[in-house]
Amino acid sequence: WETACQSVFGQVLRGPTPAMGAKQVKFEMVPAPRQGLPPPYPEDPKHKMGFLVPGDEDLFLGGGGFNGVVGQMLAKAHYHGADKWAGFKFHKEKKSEFIEDPDGLAEFVQDNCEYSKFHKVLFEKAREKKNCRKVYEAAPEDFPEALPVTRSLCRVFTEDPHPCGAVFMHVLEEEARPGEQKHRARNFAVLYAVEVLGNSKLAGDKEHKKVVKKKAEDFIRALYDTGANVVNVASHYNRTRKHDDPLLERIRVPIFFGRY
């Protein structure tokens, strides 16, 4: 299944990409190290880029895996204001360091994550009939006051109230971008894709029954549509960017997954 899923997602990435201005955005798989997780953003970026976060159905940016790693990177980059929007807890004396939970991970409180609240606002508007399968761009009144982003977009392929396959993109304020100061002009975006649910342990859960893809072909199709959401969001951003907006040249993609 992993091979099949990556193959289908690869078709989206290699296939005809909508016009993106002067250049087409390129995708690169994050190289897998022997142990642990590789850095989402390269230490010495050569392109203006974003990282695609394998997101959670509750739409938070934090927790474990790449979701947690990227959330921590963004919180550390903007730690003097992150207490107003990030779900992570910082030490009072050492404000650039996180308080750890019993497992040694950065303590995360989902209810305090403004990205989760913001994603839910964007998702509800993107799944409206008039917007479904189109790129919805956040209006000024959609933005949380404390969140350090300048542009946000969302695309879904169904009007279903569950966010499976939804994709978001945020352009970060320069002081909130990850990496060294000299690299922040390039590490300017974060993308977020919600996993597709297949014939997993959640298949019998009443809450997920309607969105679980029990047939292999339906699961693969939904995975393909999720990839199409990524391509369309990136395409829309590059086509509509203002003169001072960075051109999105590269998206780093981890192993794209769905539960089946």
Secondary structure, 3 states (H helix, E strand, C coil): CHHHHHHHHHHHHHCCCCCCCCCCCEEEECCCCCCCCCCCCCCCCCCCEEEEEEECCCCCCCCCHHHHHHHHHHHHHCHHHHCCCCCECECCCCCCCECECCCCCECECHHHCHHHHHHHHHHHHHCCCCCCCCCEECCHHHCCCCCCEEEEEEECCCCCCCCCCCEEEEEECHHHCCCCHHHCCCEEEEEEEECEECCCHHHHCCCCCCCCCCCHHHHHHHHHHHHHHHHHHHHHHHHHCCCCCCCCCEEEECCCCEEC
